Amino acid sequence: MPLGMDNKDSRHADWVEKLYTRLANEEDARVCKAISEDACRVVSGNFLLLLFSNALTKIGDRLANPKTTLAWLLQALGAPAFFTGIIVPLREAGSLVPQLVIAAYIRALTIRKWVWVVGALLQSVAVACMAVCALTLEGAAAGWALLAALSMFSLSRGLCSIASKDVMGKTIPKTRRGRLKGWMTSASGLVAMGAGGVMILQAFRDGGRDSVMAFSLLLFTAAVLWLAAAGTFAFIKEFPGETEGGGNAITEGLAQIRTMATDAPFRRFVIVRALAMGSGLSAPFIITVAHQRLGGEAWWLGIFILADGLSALLSAPLLGRLADRDSRFLLQASLLSVFSLLLLVILIMQLSLPDYLDWVLFPLLFFVLGIIHSGVRLGRKTYLIDMAEGNRRTTYVAVSNTLIGLALLVVGALTGLLALLSIEVALAFFAACAVAGWGLSNQLPDVSG
């Protein structure tokens, strides 16, 4: 029985097993690669609990997205432009840089799901604080308060990042992890589309004016979603795992950094991941260009949220299956797509197009960028989970995330300076990085299957 229940709960267990089999999309959905026998017996229930909890957080991420919602909220509150430029690097780097130290403590735990639960609860509090700031503050005061709440959110997100990959690696077999992440992203995209549609209708009703109350409601909703996710994740059946390497955090962290020097495939992966950052960091620049050419009416925010959600809904399940089949190929294809799309955006920026073409092109470009970014994320995350097991997986996640967090701060500052020359120069930099990452990814070993 999948969830280890007695006979009176057999009907509940049956539908869990059937739903898992359908979502796994395989006749032999009970295959268990790279997990324990105990975990294999409850994989169907854990699959669904991971799906629901992570889908809830991904929905929250889309509602409180710094690339869209927080950027537009700062403008509505009259915060200086400095805050808009720093929110994306802060959100990403703040969750990544401390992970090398955090991982040393996590490795000492035999059960690690509670780390994720605590991180989700703290994120819920942080997002609720953002909503309160939006309702009570304006100008620079609102900007600083939002940055403080975002810092708390980002650090808490780091706890979830390490724990989620480790728990998934212990509870979900290979060839199922990519499609699990695909369904997570797809579910979040569906709800994000609904949120975007509501915002469009609200904006038309308000005559296109920015509505701080509408943004605050989005943030409060996101806070509730993280709270529900924490409760769901707590029910996952995780079995004790390895605890080696749980000593002094700084000593252990420095020791783990040496993995970059001694493990060539991992080193190449980290470099490829760094070169792929343009799939996410280019989005605010495209939004900036769209804002300039389309105007600042509030309904455009709803349209871009809707486009982003639609891209996830339509692409993520397929991309998840591709990640399970060959995560390296998905990563390579996505990097080439980043290069091609950014070159197209640069070309469009040189043209003076009729308004109606801009109205169609920029939401469409953002939609395609969402698909490509999902491909990059699913490809690299599935590749990282599959390339190692046990505590080595925790080490890989912590080292790569810490180094990428530092790289984000450097690249964020660099592209900010390049954007002072022109946005085209910044986008060209991301395009060059993407094609370089594609070339290096050809040297990565195949870890799928």
N, C-alpha and C positions, 0 to 999 in steps of 0.2 A: 504493500500500500504506500503511495508516494510520500505522504506526510507523516507516516508512522502512527496513524490513527486506528482506533478499534472499529468493529463492524458497524456500530451505529452511525459512524461518520463516513461510511463507504461511499454514499452517493456524492458527498462533498468531494471526497478524494477522486472519484471518477471524473467529475467535470474538470477538476484541476489537471488531471492527467490528459484528458482529451484536449483541453485548451493549450496545454504545453506542447502536445504533439502537433497541433495545428500551427502554432506559432513557430515551432522549431522547423516545420516544413520538411520533415524527413519521415520515411516509413519507420526507420530504426531510430526513434527519438531517444532510446534508452542508452545509446552508445556513451561511454564514459572514458574520455581520454584525459589523462593528467590530473585526475582527482581521486580521492580515496573511495573505498567501497562504501563507507558510511555516508559520504556525501552523495554518492551515486543513487542511493536508495531514496533520497529526498530531493533530488535535483529538480523535479517538476514544480514542487511548491516553492523552492528557493528561486527558481527562474521567474515565477510570477511575482513574488515579493520584491525581487530586485527590479523587475520591470515596472511595477506600480510605484515603488518608492523613488526610483531614479527618474521616471517620467514626470512625477510631481515636481522634482527639483528642476528638471529641464524646462518645464512650463514656467516655473518661477523665474528661471534665468532669462527666458524670453520676455516676460513681463517687466523685469527690472533690468533689462539689457542696457549697459552703459553706452553702447554704440547707437542706440536709438532713444529709448525712454529717458534715461538719465541726461543725455545730451540735450534733448529738447526741454526737459524739465529745468535744467540750469538756465537755459535761455529765457524760459517763461518767468523764472524767479529773478531775472536781471543780474545773474552772477557774471563776473568778468570772464573773458574768453580763456584765461589761464586754466580754469577749472575744467572746462570742456576738453582741453587738450591732454589733461593728465589722468582723467578717470579710467580710460581703457588700460594703459600700462599699469596703473596702480592696482586695478582689480585683478589683472592677470599675474603680475609679478608678486604682489603681496601674498597670493596663495601658493606660489611656487618656491620662492627663495628660502623660506624657513623649513622646507620639507626635509632637508638633509638632517637637520637637528631633530625634528619631530620624529622622523623615521626610527632613530635610535631608541626612542621610548616605545614606539609601537612594536618594534621587533621583540621587546621583552614580554609582550602580551600573547597568551595562547589563543584568546578569543578577541578579535579586533573589530567586530561589528559595532561595539559600543562607542568606539572612537568616531565612527561615522554618525551615529545617533547624536552625540554631543555636538559635533560640527554642524549638523543640520539645525539643531535647536538654536545654536548661537547665530546662525545665518538668519533664522526667522526673526530673532530679536533685532539684528542689525537692519534688516529691510523694514521692519516696523518703525525703527528709529528714523530711517530715511523719510518715510511717509509723514511722520510727526514734524520733522524739519521742514518739509515742503509746505505744510499747513501753517507753520508758525514763524518762519524766517524768510528774509529776502536778501538779495544782493550778495555781497562777499560773505556775510555771516552764514547765509544758507549754503554757500559753496563750501566753506570750511567745515560746517557741520555734516554735510553730505560726504565730504572726503573722510571725516573721522568714522562715520558709520560704514562707509565703503571699506575702510581699512579693516575694521572688525569683521565685516563680511568676508573679505578676501582671506584673512588669516584663518578664519573658521573653515573656509572652503578648502584650504590646504589639508586640514584633517580628513575631510571627506575624500579628497583626491587620492591620498595614499591608501586609506582603508578600503575604499570601494574596489580598487583594482585587486587588492590582496584578497578580499572576501570573494570577489567574483572568480579569481583564480583558484580558490579553494572549493567553491561550490558549483561552478558551471564548467562543464567539459569543453575541451577544444572542439572546434567546428560548430559551437553554439554561441560563443561569446559575441562574435560580430553581429549576428542577427538579433541577439538580445539588445545590444546597443542601438541597432537600427530601429527596432520597435519602440525603444525609449524615445528616440529622436522624433519618430513619426507621430507618436501620441502627443508629444509636446507641440509639434507643428500644427496639429489639428486644433488644439485649444488656442494656440496663439493666433490662428486665423480668425477664430471667433472673437478674440479680444480685439484684433485689428478691425474687424467689421463693426464692432460696437463703437470703437473710437471714431471711425469714419462717420457713422450715423450721428454720434454726439457732436462731432465737429461741424457737420452740416447744420444741425439744429442750432448750434451756437454761432453760426455765421463764419466758421473757420477760425475763431479766436482760440488761443491756447487756454486750456482749462487746467489749473493747478489741482483742482479737486479731482478731475478725471485721472491725472497722473498719480495722485495720492491713493486713489482707490485701487489702481493697478498694483501699487507697492504693497498695500495692506493685503490684497488678495495673494500676492506672492508670499508674504510672510505666513499666511495660513497654510499655503501649500507646503512650505518647508516643515512646518509643525506636523502636518499629516504625514509627510514623508518619513520623519523621524520615528513616528509611531509604527509605521508599516515596516521599516527596516529592522526594528527591534524583534520582529517575529521570525527573522531568518534563522534557520538551523545551521549554525556554524560549528564545526568540530575543532578541537584544539590542534594547533599547528606548531611549527618550529619557533623557537625563541632565541636562537643564537644571535649574538651581536647586539644585545640590549644593554651595553655598558654605558660609560660616560658619553653624553650626547656629542660634545665637541670632538673628543678623541675618535669616537666611532664615525662621526661625520667626515672628518679629515681622512680617515682610513678608507671610507667608501669612495671618496673622490678619486682615489688611485685606480679605481676600476676603469676610469677613462684611459689611463695609460696602459693598462694590462689587457684590456678586452677590446680588440680591434672592431668586431662587429657592432658592439654597443657604442663605441666611439663614433663610428660612421652613422649609426642611427641618430645619435644626439645632434650631429652636425646637419644631417638631412632635416631633422625636425626644426632646427633653428632656421634653416633656409626656407622652410615652408611657412614661416610666420606671416607672410604677406596675405595668405588666404583670409586671415582674420583682421590683421592690422590695416589692411587697405580699405576695409568697409567704412570707417569714419570719413576717410577722404572722399570716397564715392558719395556718401551722404552729404558731405559739404558741397560738392559740385552740384548734386541734385537740388540742394537747398537754394543755391545761387541761381540755378536755371529754371526751377519750378516755382519758387516762392516759398514763404515760410508758413503757409496756412497749416493748421493743425491736422487736417484730414490726410495730408501727405505722410505724417508719422504713422497713422493707422494703415495707410496703403503699404508702407515699407514693412511694418510688422506683419501684415497679412502676407506679403510676398515672401518674407523670410519663413513664416510658418508653412506656407504652401510648398516651398522648396523642400522642407524637412518631411512633410507628410508624403509627398510623392516619391522622394528619392531614398529616404533612409532605409526602408526594409530591403530594397534591392542592393543598396550599397553595403548593408550589413551582411547579406549573403555573399557578396563579392569579397568582403573582408575575410570571411571564414574560408573561402575558396583560395584566395591568394591576396593577403593583405599587402604584400610588397607591390604587386601589380597595381592595386587600387591607389596606393600612395604615389606611385610613379605617374599614373594617368592623371591624378588630381593635380600634381605639380605642373605637368604640361598644360593642363587646363587653366591654372592660375596664370601662367605666362601668357597664354593666348588671350584670355579675357582682359587682362590689364593692358595689353597692347591695343586691344579694341577700344577700351575706355579712353586711352590716350588719343587715339585717332578721332574718336567722337568729339573730344574736347577741342580739337582743332577746327571742327566744322561748325558753321552757323546753321542750325537746323530749325525748321518750323516748330512752333510750340507744341503742336499735336504729336510730333515725333519724339520730342523730349518727354512728353507725358507718358508715352509708351515705353521708350527705350530705357529710362533710368529705373523704373520698377522692374523691368525685365532683366536688366543687368544685375540688379540686386538679388533677384530670384535665382539667376544662374550662379552668382557668387555664393549664395547660400548652399546650393547643391554641391559646388566644388569644395567649400569649406567643410561640409559634412563628410565628403569623401576623404579629405585630408585627416580629419579628426578620427573617423572610424578606422581608416587604414593604419595610422600610426598607433592608436590605442590598442587595437587588436594585435598588431605586430609586436608591441612591447609586452603585452600579457602572454603571448604565445612563445616568445623567445627565451623565457626563463620560468622557473618554478620555485616554490618555497620562498625562503628569505632572499634569494637572489632577485626575485621579482620585486620585492619591497625595496631593495637596494637600487635596482634599475630605475624604478619610479621616482624615488627620492632624489637620486643623483641627477637624472635627466631633468626633472621638474625644477630643481634648484638652479641648475645651469641655464635652463631656458628662461627662468624668471630674471636672472641677471642679464641675459641677452635681451630680454624684452625692454628693460630699462635703457640699455645702451641703444638699441634699435629705435625705441620710441623717441629718445632725444635726438638721434641722428636724423630720422625722417622728419621730425619736427623742424629741424634746421633746414633740411632739403626743401620742405614745403614753403619756407620763406622765399626760396627762389621761385618755385612753382609747384603746384600739386602734381603736374606731369612728371617732374623730376623724382618726386617721392614714389610715385607709382612705377616709374621705370626702374628704380632701385629694387622694389619688391619683385618685379618681373625678372630682373637679372638673377636675383637670389633663387627664385623658383626654378629657373632653367638649370642653374648650377646644382640645386638639390636633386633635380631629376637625373643629372649625369652621375652624381655620387650614389644615388639610390640603386643604380645598376650593380653596385658592388656589395649590396646587402645580401646575406644568405636567405634562402627560402625557409621560413619557419612554420608555414601553414600545413594543416593536415596531421 
